[in-house]
Amino acid sequence: MDNQTALIGGGMLVVLVLGFFYIFRGKGEFSLKTLFGSAKAKGENPPPAKTVASGVKIKEAEAGGDLTAHSSSEGGVELEKTKAKGGIKATHTPGASPPKV
């Protein structure tokens, strides 16, 4: 086997390994045995974290008076287990400026 054939074969193996990891982006394991020896590869490329929509989230809150929550982003307003001696007001107006209190 001459040098040119070995170079072409090696290049094809590199393309094969790169294609493998491109297709299986989350986790990948690769093992290859050739005339030149063996190669093993393990790879992990987790996808980027999903962006969480911004907004107002209140969990387990107690207020001595009124409780007001306003979101002007796409995320909205989420209230869980909230208590207030006064009123509870939650507003969502995407793209608007916050109301003046």
N, CA, C and O atoms as CSV, one atom per row, in Angstrom:
chain,resi,resn,atom,element,x,y,z
A,1,MET,N,N,0.852,-1.165,0.000
A,1,MET,CA,C,0.000,0.000,0.000
A,1,MET,C,C,0.907,1.240,0.000
A,1,MET,O,O,1.782,1.382,0.854
A,2,ASP,N,N,0.684,2.111,-0.951
A,2,ASP,CA,C,1.533,3.304,-1.033
A,2,ASP,C,C,1.009,4.431,-0.135
A,2,ASP,O,O,-0.066,4.314,0.453
A,3,ASN,N,N,1.760,5.498,-0.037
A,3,ASN,CA,C,1.412,6.607,0.855
A,3,ASN,C,C,0.122,7.302,0.449
A,3,ASN,O,O,-0.657,7.715,1.308
A,4,GLN,N,N,-0.110,7.434,-0.844
A,4,GLN,CA,C,-1.305,8.135,-1.311
A,4,GLN,C,C,-2.576,7.372,-0.914
A,4,GLN,O,O,-3.558,7.978,-0.485
A,5,THR,N,N,-2.553,6.054,-1.057
A,5,THR,CA,C,-3.709,5.239,-0.678
A,5,THR,C,C,-3.952,5.317,0.825
A,5,THR,O,O,-5.099,5.413,1.262
A,6,ALA,N,N,-2.894,5.278,1.611
A,6,ALA,CA,C,-3.036,5.362,3.058
A,6,ALA,C,C,-3.591,6.725,3.462
A,6,ALA,O,O,-4.418,6.812,4.369
A,7,LEU,N,N,-3.147,7.777,2.805
A,7,LEU,CA,C,-3.628,9.116,3.113
A,7,LEU,C,C,-5.114,9.266,2.774
A,7,LEU,O,O,-5.875,9.863,3.535
A,8,ILE,N,N,-5.509,8.727,1.646
A,8,ILE,CA,C,-6.926,8.783,1.257
A,8,ILE,C,C,-7.776,7.964,2.224
A,8,ILE,O,O,-8.853,8.407,2.626
A,9,GLY,N,N,-7.309,6.787,2.599
A,9,GLY,CA,C,-8.039,5.943,3.551
A,9,GLY,C,C,-8.155,6.605,4.906
A,9,GLY,O,O,-9.214,6.549,5.532
A,10,GLY,N,N,-7.087,7.233,5.371
A,10,GLY,CA,C,-7.127,7.938,6.649
A,10,GLY,C,C,-8.082,9.115,6.609
A,10,GLY,O,O,-8.813,9.356,7.570
A,11,GLY,N,N,-8.084,9.845,5.511
A,11,GLY,CA,C,-9.000,10.976,5.357
A,11,GLY,C,C,-10.448,10.522,5.372
A,11,GLY,O,O,-11.304,11.190,5.951
A,12,MET,N,N,-10.727,9.386,4.735
A,12,MET,CA,C,-12.091,8.858,4.736
A,12,MET,C,C,-12.514,8.453,6.144
A,12,MET,O,O,-13.668,8.645,6.526
A,13,LEU,N,N,-11.589,7.896,6.911
A,13,LEU,CA,C,-11.913,7.517,8.287
A,13,LEU,C,C,-12.195,8.756,9.150
A,13,LEU,O,O,-13.093,8.738,9.992
A,14,VAL,N,N,-11.433,9.815,8.938
A,14,VAL,CA,C,-11.663,11.051,9.685
A,14,VAL,C,C,-13.048,11.608,9.358
A,14,VAL,O,O,-13.777,12.034,10.255
A,15,VAL,N,N,-13.408,11.605,8.075
A,15,VAL,CA,C,-14.726,12.095,7.673
A,15,VAL,C,C,-15.814,11.213,8.284
A,15,VAL,O,O,-16.851,11.723,8.708
A,16,LEU,N,N,-15.599,9.931,8.334
A,16,LEU,CA,C,-16.567,9.003,8.919
A,16,LEU,C,C,-16.766,9.290,10.410
A,16,LEU,O,O,-17.899,9.330,10.889
A,17,VAL,N,N,-15.679,9.486,11.133
A,17,VAL,CA,C,-15.777,9.755,12.571
A,17,VAL,C,C,-16.463,11.099,12.814
A,17,VAL,O,O,-17.327,11.197,13.685
A,18,LEU,N,N,-16.096,12.131,12.062
A,18,LEU,CA,C,-16.732,13.435,12.222
A,18,LEU,C,C,-18.222,13.375,11.884
A,18,LEU,O,O,-19.039,13.987,12.571
A,19,GLY,N,N,-18.575,12.647,10.838
A,19,GLY,CA,C,-19.987,12.477,10.490
A,19,GLY,C,C,-20.750,11.750,11.584
A,19,GLY,O,O,-21.903,12.079,11.866
A,20,PHE,N,N,-20.114,10.767,12.198
A,20,PHE,CA,C,-20.736,10.021,13.292
A,20,PHE,C,C,-21.095,10.952,14.441
A,20,PHE,O,O,-22.215,10.917,14.952
A,21,PHE,N,N,-20.143,11.780,14.841
A,21,PHE,CA,C,-20.402,12.677,15.961
A,21,PHE,C,C,-21.334,13.819,15.575
A,21,PHE,O,O,-22.003,14.385,16.440
A,22,TYR,N,N,-21.388,14.162,14.312
A,22,TYR,CA,C,-22.340,15.188,13.890
A,22,TYR,C,C,-23.768,14.657,13.969
A,22,TYR,O,O,-24.677,15.377,14.383
A,23,ILE,N,N,-23.964,13.424,13.582
A,23,ILE,CA,C,-25.301,12.821,13.597
A,23,ILE,C,C,-25.752,12.535,15.029
A,23,ILE,O,O,-26.891,12.829,15.390
A,24,PHE,N,N,-24.878,11.972,15.833
A,24,PHE,CA,C,-25.209,11.618,17.222
A,24,PHE,C,C,-24.585,12.658,18.140
A,24,PHE,O,O,-23.580,12.387,18.798
A,25,ARG,N,N,-25.173,13.835,18.187
A,25,ARG,CA,C,-24.587,14.956,18.924
A,25,ARG,C,C,-24.627,14.777,20.430
A,25,ARG,O,O,-23.703,15.206,21.121
A,26,GLY,N,N,-25.669,14.157,20.955
A,26,GLY,CA,C,-25.790,14.020,22.400
A,26,GLY,C,C,-24.654,13.213,23.002
A,26,GLY,O,O,-23.870,13.732,23.796
A,27,LYS,N,N,-24.567,11.964,22.631
A,27,LYS,CA,C,-23.500,11.081,23.100
A,27,LYS,C,C,-23.067,10.216,21.934
A,27,LYS,O,O,-23.881,9.835,21.093
A,28,GLY,N,N,-21.809,9.917,21.889
A,28,GLY,CA,C,-21.326,9.050,20.820
A,28,GLY,C,C,-20.151,8.210,21.280
A,28,GLY,O,O,-19.324,8.657,22.076
A,29,GLU,N,N,-20.088,7.008,20.780
A,29,GLU,CA,C,-18.973,6.120,21.067
A,29,GLU,C,C,-18.592,5.461,19.753
A,29,GLU,O,O,-19.450,4.975,19.016
A,30,PHE,N,N,-17.298,5.451,19.468
A,30,PHE,CA,C,-16.843,4.966,18.173
A,30,PHE,C,C,-15.654,4.049,18.383
A,30,PHE,O,O,-14.721,4.398,19.107
A,31,SER,N,N,-15.675,2.882,17.760
A,31,SER,CA,C,-14.566,1.938,17.827
A,31,SER,C,C,-14.287,1.446,16.417
A,31,SER,O,O,-15.203,1.071,15.685
A,32,LEU,N,N,-13.002,1.451,16.042
A,32,LEU,CA,C,-12.633,1.111,14.669
A,32,LEU,C,C,-11.337,0.310,14.678
A,32,LEU,O,O,-10.368,0.683,15.338
A,33,LYS,N,N,-11.332,-0.784,13.947
A,33,LYS,CA,C,-10.117,-1.591,13.801
A,33,LYS,C,C,-9.735,-1.618,12.326
A,33,LYS,O,O,-10.548,-1.969,11.471
A,34,THR,N,N,-8.497,-1.246,12.039
A,34,THR,CA,C,-8.004,-1.222,10.663
A,34,THR,C,C,-6.665,-1.940,10.583
A,34,THR,O,O,-6.171,-2.476,11.575
A,35,LEU,N,N,-6.091,-1.941,9.397
A,35,LEU,CA,C,-4.764,-2.530,9.207
A,35,LEU,C,C,-3.701,-1.758,9.983
A,35,LEU,O,O,-2.676,-2.320,10.366
A,36,PHE,N,N,-3.943,-0.496,10.210
A,36,PHE,CA,C,-2.964,0.351,10.881
A,36,PHE,C,C,-3.089,0.294,12.398
A,36,PHE,O,O,-2.237,0.833,13.104
A,37,GLY,N,N,-4.125,-0.342,12.908
A,37,GLY,CA,C,-4.353,-0.421,14.340
A,37,GLY,C,C,-5.824,-0.200,14.651
A,37,GLY,O,O,-6.676,-0.284,13.767
A,38,SER,N,N,-6.109,0.078,15.887
A,38,SER,CA,C,-7.500,0.293,16.268
A,38,SER,C,C,-7.649,1.683,16.877
A,38,SER,O,O,-6.694,2.269,17.387
A,39,ALA,N,N,-8.856,2.182,16.810
A,39,ALA,CA,C,-9.158,3.492,17.376
A,39,ALA,C,C,-10.492,3.416,18.085
A,39,ALA,O,O,-11.447,2.814,17.595
A,40,LYS,N,N,-10.534,4.034,19.240
A,40,LYS,CA,C,-11.779,4.119,19.999
A,40,LYS,C,C,-12.012,5.580,20.342
A,40,LYS,O,O,-11.085,6.310,20.695
A,41,ALA,N,N,-13.248,5.984,20.232
A,41,ALA,CA,C,-13.584,7.371,20.558
A,41,ALA,C,C,-14.923,7.407,21.267
A,41,ALA,O,O,-15.870,6.721,20.884
A,42,LYS,N,N,-14.981,8.220,22.305
A,42,LYS,CA,C,-16.233,8.484,23.000
A,42,LYS,C,C,-16.402,9.993,23.021
A,42,LYS,O,O,-15.461,10.738,23.294
A,43,GLY,N,N,-17.590,10.416,22.734
A,43,GLY,CA,C,-17.816,11.851,22.725
A,43,GLY,C,C,-19.183,12.203,23.265
A,43,GLY,O,O,-20.135,11.430,23.166
A,44,GLU,N,N,-19.253,13.379,23.834
A,44,GLU,CA,C,-20.528,13.870,24.336
A,44,GLU,C,C,-20.590,15.359,24.044
A,44,GLU,O,O,-19.715,16.129,24.440
A,45,ASN,N,N,-21.626,15.736,23.356
A,45,ASN,CA,C,-21.844,17.133,23.011
A,45,ASN,C,C,-23.304,17.438,23.289
A,45,ASN,O,O,-24.126,17.430,22.373
A,46,PRO,N,N,-23.635,17.710,24.555
A,46,PRO,CA,C,-25.046,17.922,24.877
A,46,PRO,C,C,-25.583,19.164,24.178
A,46,PRO,O,O,-24.858,20.140,23.986
A,47,PRO,N,N,-26.832,19.121,23.807
A,47,PRO,CA,C,-27.421,20.301,23.182
A,47,PRO,C,C,-27.465,21.453,24.172
A,47,PRO,O,O,-27.515,21.226,25.381
A,48,PRO,N,N,-27.448,22.668,23.686
A,48,PRO,CA,C,-27.483,23.809,24.599
A,48,PRO,C,C,-28.779,23.832,25.405
A,48,PRO,O,O,-29.828,23.383,24.944
A,49,ALA,N,N,-28.678,24.358,26.598
A,49,ALA,CA,C,-29.855,24.435,27.464
A,49,ALA,C,C,-30.920,25.291,26.804
A,49,ALA,O,O,-30.628,26.310,26.179
A,50,LYS,N,N,-32.143,24.861,26.956
A,50,LYS,CA,C,-33.241,25.637,26.381
A,50,LYS,C,C,-33.403,26.918,27.184
A,50,LYS,O,O,-33.309,26.923,28.411
A,51,THR,N,N,-33.637,27.962,26.488
A,51,THR,CA,C,-33.804,29.230,27.177
A,51,THR,C,C,-35.159,29.254,27.877
A,51,THR,O,O,-36.174,28.825,27.329
A,52,VAL,N,N,-35.143,29.747,29.053
A,52,VAL,CA,C,-36.370,29.866,29.834
A,52,VAL,C,C,-36.947,31.245,29.570
A,52,VAL,O,O,-36.236,32.247,29.639
A,53,ALA,N,N,-38.202,31.293,29.276
A,53,ALA,CA,C,-38.849,32.574,29.018
A,53,ALA,C,C,-38.812,33.416,30.286
A,53,ALA,O,O,-39.149,32.947,31.373
A,54,SER,N,N,-38.404,34.645,30.127
A,54,SER,CA,C,-38.352,35.518,31.291
A,54,SER,C,C,-39.760,35.934,31.677
A,54,SER,O,O,-40.675,35.911,30.853
A,55,GLY,N,N,-39.918,36.296,32.872
A,55,GLY,CA,C,-41.226,36.705,33.373
A,55,GLY,C,C,-41.175,36.803,34.880
A,55,GLY,O,O,-40.093,36.859,35.465
A,56,VAL,N,N,-42.321,36.822,35.510
A,56,VAL,CA,C,-42.406,36.912,36.963
A,56,VAL,C,C,-42.926,35.583,37.489
A,56,VAL,O,O,-43.984,35.109,37.074
A,57,LYS,N,N,-42.169,34.985,38.409
A,57,LYS,CA,C,-42.588,33.739,39.043
A,57,LYS,C,C,-42.476,33.917,40.539
A,57,LYS,O,O,-41.396,34.203,41.054
A,58,ILE,N,N,-43.569,33.752,41.234
A,58,ILE,CA,C,-43.584,33.894,42.688
A,58,ILE,C,C,-44.124,32.602,43.273
A,58,ILE,O,O,-45.210,32.152,42.907
A,59,LYS,N,N,-43.359,32.003,44.189
A,59,LYS,CA,C,-43.778,30.769,44.850
A,59,LYS,C,C,-43.750,30.985,46.351
A,59,LYS,O,O,-42.779,31.508,46.898
A,60,GLU,N,N,-44.807,30.583,46.998
A,60,GLU,CA,C,-44.927,30.593,48.455
A,60,GLU,C,C,-44.577,31.961,49.041
A,60,GLU,O,O,-43.568,32.104,49.732
A,61,ALA,N,N,-45.389,32.939,48.772
A,61,ALA,CA,C,-45.172,34.293,49.280
A,61,ALA,C,C,-46.330,34.708,50.187
A,61,ALA,O,O,-47.479,34.324,49.966
A,62,GLU,N,N,-46.006,35.495,51.208
A,62,GLU,CA,C,-47.008,36.063,52.095
A,62,GLU,C,C,-46.772,37.562,52.163
A,62,GLU,O,O,-45.642,38.012,52.349
A,63,ALA,N,N,-47.842,38.335,52.013
A,63,ALA,CA,C,-47.733,39.789,52.054
A,63,ALA,C,C,-48.676,40.342,53.121
A,63,ALA,O,O,-49.799,39.866,53.285
A,64,GLY,N,N,-48.197,41.357,53.842
A,64,GLY,CA,C,-49.016,41.986,54.868
A,64,GLY,C,C,-50.043,42.937,54.271
A,64,GLY,O,O,-50.992,43.335,54.946
A,65,GLY,N,N,-49.854,43.302,53.003
A,65,GLY,CA,C,-50.784,44.201,52.323
A,65,GLY,C,C,-51.145,43.623,50.970
A,65,GLY,O,O,-51.523,42.456,50.859
A,66,ASP,N,N,-51.026,44.451,49.941
A,66,ASP,CA,C,-51.332,44.009,48.584
A,66,ASP,C,C,-50.118,43.322,47.954
A,66,ASP,O,O,-48.974,43.611,48.308
A,67,LEU,N,N,-50.382,42.416,47.022
A,67,LEU,CA,C,-49.333,41.739,46.261
A,67,LEU,C,C,-49.562,42.052,44.794
A,67,LEU,O,O,-50.615,41.731,44.243
A,68,THR,N,N,-48.573,42.682,44.156
A,68,THR,CA,C,-48.680,43.062,42.750
A,68,THR,C,C,-47.525,42.460,41.969
A,68,THR,O,O,-46.366,42.585,42.365
A,69,ALA,N,N,-47.845,41.806,40.856
A,69,ALA,CA,C,-46.822,41.245,39.975
A,69,ALA,C,C,-47.173,41.626,38.547
A,69,ALA,O,O,-48.300,41.416,38.097
A,70,HIS,N,N,-46.190,42.195,37.829
A,70,HIS,CA,C,-46.421,42.618,36.442
A,70,HIS,C,C,-45.263,42.133,35.584
A,70,HIS,O,O,-44.102,42.217,35.983
A,71,SER,N,N,-45.592,41.626,34.403
A,71,SER,CA,C,-44.586,41.205,33.438
A,71,SER,C,C,-44.869,41.865,32.103
A,71,SER,O,O,-45.987,41.809,31.591
A,72,SER,N,N,-43.836,42.495,31.544
A,72,SER,CA,C,-43.971,43.081,30.212
A,72,SER,C,C,-43.191,42.275,29.190
A,72,SER,O,O,-43.063,42.699,28.041
A,73,SER,N,N,-42.662,41.114,29.586
A,73,SER,CA,C,-41.950,40.240,28.653
A,73,SER,C,C,-42.887,39.134,28.177
A,73,SER,O,O,-44.059,39.101,28.549
A,74,GLU,N,N,-42.370,38.244,27.364
A,74,GLU,CA,C,-43.183,37.148,26.828
A,74,GLU,C,C,-43.455,36.056,27.862
A,74,GLU,O,O,-44.333,35.217,27.658
A,75,GLY,N,N,-42.709,36.060,28.970
A,75,GLY,CA,C,-42.816,34.977,29.941
A,75,GLY,C,C,-44.104,34.934,30.728
A,75,GLY,O,O,-44.552,33.850,31.103
A,76,GLY,N,N,-44.702,36.052,30.985
A,76,GLY,CA,C,-45.959,36.059,31.728
A,76,GLY,C,C,-45.750,36.108,33.224
A,76,GLY,O,O,-44.650,36.388,33.701
A,77,VAL,N,N,-46.811,35.835,33.960
A,77,VAL,CA,C,-46.803,35.891,35.423
A,77,VAL,C,C,-47.307,34.557,35.960
A,77,VAL,O,O,-48.345,34.060,35.525
A,78,GLU,N,N,-46.565,33.979,36.908
A,78,GLU,CA,C,-46.974,32.733,37.548
A,78,GLU,C,C,-46.944,32.935,39.053
A,78,GLU,O,O,-45.923,33.348,39.603
A,79,LEU,N,N,-48.044,32.651,39.721
A,79,LEU,CA,C,-48.133,32.746,41.174
A,79,LEU,C,C,-48.539,31.393,41.732
A,79,LEU,O,O,-49.482,30.769,41.246
A,80,GLU,N,N,-47.818,30.939,42.763
A,80,GLU,CA,C,-48.148,29.672,43.420
A,80,GLU,C,C,-48.112,29.872,44.931
A,80,GLU,O,O,-47.160,30.438,45.468
A,81,LYS,N,N,-49.131,29.414,45.594
A,81,LYS,CA,C,-49.215,29.438,47.058
A,81,LYS,C,C,-48.901,30.827,47.606
A,81,LYS,O,O,-47.993,30.992,48.421
A,82,THR,N,N,-49.642,31.801,47.163
A,82,THR,CA,C,-49.446,33.165,47.633
A,82,THR,C,C,-50.594,33.575,48.547
A,82,THR,O,O,-51.747,33.209,48.319
A,83,LYS,N,N,-50.259,34.346,49.591
A,83,LYS,CA,C,-51.252,34.841,50.534
A,83,LYS,C,C,-51.010,36.329,50.719
A,83,LYS,O,O,-49.868,36.771,50.841
A,84,ALA,N,N,-52.080,37.089,50.739
A,84,ALA,CA,C,-51.974,38.525,50.965
A,84,ALA,C,C,-53.164,38.982,51.796
A,84,ALA,O,O,-54.292,38.544,51.572
A,85,LYS,N,N,-52.905,39.873,52.767
A,85,LYS,CA,C,-54.006,40.418,53.569
A,85,LYS,C,C,-54.840,41.368,52.730
A,85,LYS,O,O,-56.038,41.521,52.971
A,86,GLY,N,N,-54.215,42.012,51.741
A,86,GLY,CA,C,-54.932,42.889,50.822
A,86,GLY,C,C,-55.303,42.115,49.560
A,86,GLY,O,O,-55.689,40.948,49.627
A,87,GLY,N,N,-55.183,42.767,48.430
A,87,GLY,CA,C,-55.522,42.133,47.163
A,87,GLY,C,C,-54.294,41.569,46.461
A,87,GLY,O,O,-53.162,41.942,46.769
A,88,ILE,N,N,-54.530,40.672,45.522
A,88,ILE,CA,C,-53.472,40.116,44.698
A,88,ILE,C,C,-53.755,40.528,43.260
A,88,ILE,O,O,-54.834,40.263,42.732
A,89,LYS,N,N,-52.782,41.177,42.630
A,89,LYS,CA,C,-52.965,41.636,41.261
A,89,LYS,C,C,-51.787,41.148,40.421
A,89,LYS,O,O,-50.632,41.440,40.731
A,90,ALA,N,N,-52.088,40.399,39.351
A,90,ALA,CA,C,-51.066,39.912,38.429
A,90,ALA,C,C,-51.448,40.355,37.026
A,90,ALA,O,O,-52.536,40.036,36.547
A,91,THR,N,N,-50.558,41.091,36.365
A,91,THR,CA,C,-50.847,41.573,35.015
A,91,THR,C,C,-49.747,41.170,34.060
A,91,THR,O,O,-48.585,41.022,34.441
A,92,HIS,N,N,-50.138,40.996,32.811
A,92,HIS,CA,C,-49.194,40.604,31.764
A,92,HIS,C,C,-49.521,41.400,30.513
A,92,HIS,O,O,-50.574,41.211,29.905
A,93,THR,N,N,-48.622,42.282,30.135
A,93,THR,CA,C,-48.796,43.077,28.911
A,93,THR,C,C,-47.478,43.040,28.136
A,93,THR,O,O,-46.610,43.882,28.364
A,94,PRO,N,N,-47.315,42.080,27.226
A,94,PRO,CA,C,-46.065,41.961,26.484
A,94,PRO,C,C,-45.737,43.213,25.697
A,94,PRO,O,O,-46.584,43.754,24.987
A,95,GLY,N,N,-44.498,43.671,25.827
A,95,GLY,CA,C,-44.020,44.812,25.069
A,95,GLY,C,C,-44.346,46.157,25.681
A,95,GLY,O,O,-43.868,47.175,25.182
A,96,ALA,N,N,-45.130,46.207,26.729
A,96,ALA,CA,C,-45.499,47.481,27.353
A,96,ALA,C,C,-44.579,47.784,28.516
A,96,ALA,O,O,-43.932,46.881,29.044
A,97,SER,N,N,-44.512,49.025,28.918
A,97,SER,CA,C,-43.720,49.395,30.074
A,97,SER,C,C,-44.512,49.055,31.343
A,97,SER,O,O,-45.741,48.999,31.306
A,98,PRO,N,N,-43.819,48.829,32.461
A,98,PRO,CA,C,-44.525,48.471,33.697
A,98,PRO,C,C,-45.465,49.595,34.136
A,98,PRO,O,O,-45.181,50.771,33.911
A,99,PRO,N,N,-46.577,49.230,34.758
A,99,PRO,CA,C,-47.510,50.271,35.217
A,99,PRO,C,C,-46.923,51.044,36.383
A,99,PRO,O,O,-46.133,50.505,37.158
A,100,LYS,N,N,-47.304,52.290,36.506
A,100,LYS,CA,C,-46.853,53.125,37.626
A,100,LYS,C,C,-47.751,52.856,38.810
A,100,LYS,O,O,-48.977,52.892,38.704
A,101,VAL,N,N,-47.130,52.588,39.926
A,101,VAL,CA,C,-47.878,52.219,41.127
A,101,VAL,C,C,-48.050,53.419,42.013
A,101,VAL,O,O,-48.656,53.317,43.079
